[in-house]
Amino acid sequence: MAKILAPIAILAVFIAVILAMPESGKEGAPAPDLAGLQTGDMAKLVIHETPFNEMTTTFADGAGAPMTVADLRGKVVVMNFWATWCAPCRAEMPSIDRLAGEMNGEDVYVMAVSTDRGSRDKIDRFFGEVEIQHLGVYRDQKSELAREAGAFGLPMTIILGRDGREVARLLGEAEWDSAEAKAIIRRIVGEQG
């Protein structure tokens, strides 16, 4: 019975998150046209009709300095929420690192925000174990940013437009360096000029 209820509970939480999302926030650019690009793992990507949720919660950069999403304005941001104890997060992280290596630049910034509590040592050890080369260390120790983003499960990745508002989200593990994922990110960059 528990094996049946667990997936139903996860689905119920996912549906509740989607239904709780506002249909619009401040008026902004319409959702990008991603028809035909949502294949493979990207079929799970939820595209918002109107971007929303300009997050204001402070989190820490690699030096421990406070920052907010506003510090990233002007770029399309792929923001992954993860933790070292989360097996799907650990499996997904190398693909996010490869995406960062390929796409980080003037128009795109790929980042992984750890929700681990405690010291940074376990994050650094994990990055060393899986040979993370392109991602910086970002920390949300109290999961306040994750809560504001509506990350009720891990891993969760959101794509923010240049104005800092959420364009799309994907709950669960995905291959973020896949051709489909890169095509979607490039389309969002192109449509956001």
C-alpha positions in Angstrom: 0.0 0.0 0.0 2.8 2.4 0.9 4.4 1.8 -2.5 1.2 3.0 -4.2 0.7 6.0 -1.9 4.2 7.4 -2.3 3.9 8.2 -6.0 0.4 9.5 -5.5 1.7 11.8 -2.8 4.5 13.1 -5.0 2.1 13.7 -7.9 -0.3 15.5 -5.5 2.5 17.9 -4.3 3.5 18.5 -7.9 -0.1 19.3 -8.9 -0.5 21.6 -5.9 2.7 23.5 -6.8 1.5 24.0 -10.4 -2.0 25.1 -9.3 -0.5 27.5 -6.7 1.6 29.3 -9.3 0.1 32.6 -10.2 -1.1 33.0 -13.8 0.6 36.3 -14.0 2.7 38.6 -11.9 3.9 41.8 -13.3 3.2 42.1 -17.0 6.2 40.8 -18.9 7.3 39.0 -22.0 5.0 36.2 -23.1 6.2 32.6 -22.7 8.6 31.5 -25.4 7.3 29.3 -28.1 8.9 26.0 -27.3 6.6 23.8 -29.4 8.5 20.8 -30.8 11.5 21.2 -28.5 10.0 19.5 -25.4 11.2 16.0 -26.1 13.2 13.5 -24.0 13.7 14.7 -20.4 12.5 18.2 -21.5 9.0 16.8 -21.9 8.7 17.3 -18.1 9.5 21.0 -18.4 6.6 23.2 -17.4 6.5 26.5 -19.5 4.6 29.3 -17.8 2.2 31.3 -19.9 3.4 34.5 -18.3 6.7 34.7 -16.4 6.3 35.3 -12.7 7.8 35.1 -9.2 10.6 37.6 -9.1 12.5 36.1 -6.1 14.0 38.4 -3.5 15.4 35.9 -0.9 19.1 36.2 -0.1 21.4 33.3 -0.6 25.2 32.9 -0.5 27.8 32.8 -3.2 31.0 30.8 -3.0 32.7 33.3 -0.7 29.7 33.3 1.6 28.7 36.8 0.4 24.9 37.5 0.2 23.3 37.8 -3.2 19.9 37.7 -4.7 18.4 36.8 -8.1 18.5 40.5 -9.0 22.3 40.3 -9.1 21.9 38.0 -12.1 19.5 40.2 -14.2 20.4 40.6 -17.8 21.1 36.8 -18.2 18.9 33.8 -18.7 19.5 31.8 -15.6 19.3 28.1 -15.3 19.0 27.6 -11.5 19.1 24.1 -10.1 18.2 23.3 -6.5 20.0 20.3 -5.1 21.5 18.6 -2.0 24.4 16.2 -1.5 22.0 13.7 0.2 19.7 13.6 -2.8 20.5 10.7 -5.1 18.8 12.0 -8.2 20.6 15.4 -7.6 23.9 13.7 -7.4 23.2 11.8 -10.7 22.1 14.9 -12.5 24.9 17.3 -11.3 27.5 16.3 -13.9 25.1 17.2 -16.8 24.4 20.6 -15.2 28.2 21.1 -14.9 28.7 20.3 -18.6 25.8 22.6 -19.5 27.6 25.4 -17.5 30.8 24.7 -19.2 29.2 25.0 -22.6 26.7 27.8 -22.1 27.8 30.1 -19.3 28.6 33.4 -20.9 27.2 36.8 -21.7 23.6 35.6 -22.2 23.3 32.5 -20.0 24.3 31.6 -16.4 23.9 28.0 -15.1 24.1 27.6 -11.4 23.4 25.0 -8.8 22.1 26.1 -5.4 22.8 23.7 -2.6 20.1 23.4 0.1 22.5 21.4 2.4 22.7 22.5 6.0 26.0 22.7 7.8 29.5 23.4 6.5 30.5 23.8 2.9 33.0 20.9 3.2 30.5 18.3 2.1 29.7 20.3 -1.0 33.3 20.8 -1.9 34.0 17.0 -1.3 31.1 16.1 -3.6 32.3 18.6 -6.3 35.7 16.9 -6.1 34.2 13.4 -6.2 32.3 14.0 -9.5 34.9 16.4 -10.9 32.7 19.5 -11.1 34.7 22.0 -13.1 32.3 24.8 -14.2 29.8 25.4 -11.4 30.3 27.8 -8.6 29.2 27.0 -5.0 25.9 28.7 -4.1 24.2 27.9 -0.8 20.7 28.2 0.5 21.3 26.6 4.0 17.8 27.3 5.4 16.1 26.5 2.1 14.5 29.9 2.1 15.2 30.6 -1.6 14.0 27.1 -2.4 10.8 27.7 -0.6 10.2 31.0 -2.3 10.8 29.3 -5.6 8.3 26.6 -4.7 10.9 23.8 -4.7 8.9 21.2 -2.8 11.1 18.4 -4.1 14.7 17.9 -5.3 16.2 18.2 -7.7 14.3 21.1 -9.2 15.5 23.4 -11.9 14.0 26.7 -12.9 14.8 28.9 -15.9 14.7 32.6 -15.2 14.3 35.2 -17.9 16.6 38.2 -18.2 14.3 40.2 -15.9 14.7 37.6 -13.1 11.2 36.1 -13.4 10.5 32.4 -13.8 9.9 31.2 -17.4 9.9 27.5 -16.8 10.6 24.7 -14.3 11.4 21.0 -14.2 10.9 18.9 -11.1 13.1 15.8 -11.0 16.3 14.7 -12.7 17.1 15.5 -16.3 20.0 15.5 -18.7 20.6 19.3 -18.8 23.4 19.0 -21.4 21.1 17.2 -23.9 20.4 18.7 -27.3 16.8 19.3 -26.3 17.7 21.2 -23.1 20.3 23.4 -25.0 17.8 24.1 -27.8 15.2 25.2 -25.3 17.7 27.5 -23.5 18.9 29.0 -26.7 15.3 29.6 -27.8 14.6 31.4 -24.5 17.7 33.5 -24.9 16.7 34.4 -28.5 13.2 35.4 -27.6 14.4 37.5 -24.7 16.8 39.4 -27.0 
